[in-house]
Amino acid sequence: MKHMQAKINFNAGPAALPPEVLHEAAKAVNKYKKTGFSILELPHRGPEFAEILEESKHLVKKLCKLDDNYEVLWLHGGGRQQFFMIPMNFLSQDGAAGYIDSGHWAEEAYQYATSYGNAQVLASSKKVNYTSLPEWPAKIPAKLAYLHLTTNNTIYGTQWGQTPDVKVPLIADMSSDIFSRKHDYSKYSMFYAAAQKNLGIAGLALAVIRKDMLKRSVRELPPMLSYAAQVKEGSILNTANVFGIYVSLLMLRWIDAKGIDSIEKENKAKAKLVYDTIDSSSIFTPYVKEKAHRSMMNVCFTAKTPEVEKRLLELCEENDIAGIKGHRSAGGFRVSLYNAISMEWVEQLVALMKAVS
Ligand SMILES: *Cc1c(COP(=O)(O)O)cnc(C)c1O
C-alpha cells in the first residue's frame, strides 16, 4: 500500500507508521466496525474494546514467545512514566538498584530512581559521549532489586546485541527497538516501550511484567502507579487510551503478518545500506565507530564541514524527506529506521547522501 502523505518521515519519535496502519486507523476514526460511531467515542468498558485489549495482549505474548507467566499492560505516560513507576514499585528506601548508562534515556531513568532508593550506575559510556556501549559490569551486586538496561540508545545510535544473563531481575527499556529483531524476551523480569517508535502513537506505554515481580512491591502507592493494581484492573483502572491501544493493535497485527524474521532481515539491510554509505564516504563520519555497537534503528553521523551538513539538509527538504536532523545533544544527523520505514525510502535518502559532494 502507498502512503497518502506527501513526505518521507525519518523522525525518531513520534515516528512513521505503515500506510496500512494509517489507513485502518483513519477508517476507525470515521466509524468503528458496526458500532455506528467513531473509535474515538468507543466505551473503554464495552465488548468492542475488550476484544481490542485481548487481541493486543495475545499478540504481544505471541511475538515475544512468552507464556502466561507474564502480564501485558498498557499504561499512560509514555516512556518516562516507567522511569519512576519502576523504582516506586520495586526500589525501597534502603534497597539498591543497578543501572547501565548507555545514553541519555538510560541516564534519565537512573536520575528518576535516585529519589526512591540507592540507585547505582554500574557501567557508563558517558565519558566518551556515548559513542560506544559501556563495558558490561564485571560484577553485578547480588542484592539488587533490579538491573535496568536500555536496549537501544535512540539519541546516539548504539544498541545491545543479545543481553547477558544476570542473576538479579532484569528490566529493560525497549522503547526504540521492541519487535525490531529476534530477541529472547524471557530473560527479562520486565520490559517496556513508549509506543511512538515501533508500536503506535505517543502517550502510551507497553509494559510486560513477569508475575513474580508483582509480589515485590515495596511501598503503598496510588493504584494508577502500582503495577499490581493495574494488572488487577486489566489496564482499565481509569479510562484507557482506547485509540492509542487500537493503533498499537494495528501495529502488532502488521508486525505479526510480516513476521519478526523478515522484519529483522529488512532492518539489517536498511541499516547496512546507510552505514555502508557513511563508511565509504569522505564527507560523513559515523557517530559510533565500533560496528558491533551500532544501532539498526537509529543511525547517527556528522558531516565533515558545515557546508556539507547544510547541503544535505537542503537536498532532503527539496525532496520531501523530513526528520534527519540529529538530536540537539548529539548534533549532525540521525536517521531512524524503525519497522515502518521501507527500503525504498532508505534508498532515496542514500541517493541524496551520495549526491552531496
Ligand atoms: C523515546 C524514548 C523514551 C521517552 O519516551 P516518552 O514517551 O517521550 O517519555 C524513553 N526511552 C527511550 C529509549 C526512548 O527512545
The ligand as an SDF file (V2000), in Angstrom:
LIG
                    3D

 15 15  0  0  0  0  0  0  0  0999 V2000
   11.6380    7.9430   23.2920 C   0  0  0  0  0  0  0  0  0  0  0  0
   12.2370    7.2220   24.4160 C   0  0  0  0  0  0  0  0  0  0  0  0
   11.8000    7.4070   25.7390 C   0  0  0  0  0  0  0  0  0  0  0  0
   10.8230    8.5120   26.1540 C   0  0  0  0  0  0  0  0  0  0  0  0
    9.5370    8.3040   25.8380 O   0  0  0  0  0  0  0  0  0  0  0  0
    8.4330    9.4200   26.2250 P   0  0  0  0  0  0  0  0  0  0  0  0
    7.1700    8.7640   25.8040 O   0  0  0  0  0  0  0  0  0  0  0  0
    8.7600   10.6670   25.4640 O   0  0  0  0  0  0  0  0  0  0  0  0
    8.5220    9.6470   27.6840 O   0  0  0  0  0  0  0  0  0  0  0  0
   12.3500    6.6190   26.7230 C   0  0  0  0  0  0  0  0  0  0  0  0
   13.2950    5.7070   26.4410 N   0  0  0  0  0  0  0  0  0  0  0  0
   13.7700    5.5280   25.1850 C   0  0  0  0  0  0  0  0  0  0  0  0
   14.8180    4.5120   24.9350 C   0  0  0  0  0  0  0  0  0  0  0  0
   13.2570    6.2790   24.1390 C   0  0  0  0  0  0  0  0  0  0  0  0
   13.7290    6.0930   22.8930 O   0  0  0  0  0  0  0  0  0  0  0  0
  1  2  1  0
  2  3  1  0
  2 14  2  0
  3  4  1  0
  3 10  2  0
  4  5  1  0
  5  6  1  0
  6  7  2  0
  6  8  1  0
  6  9  1  0
 10 11  1  0
 11 12  2  0
 12 13  1  0
 12 14  1  0
 14 15  1  0
M  END
$$$$
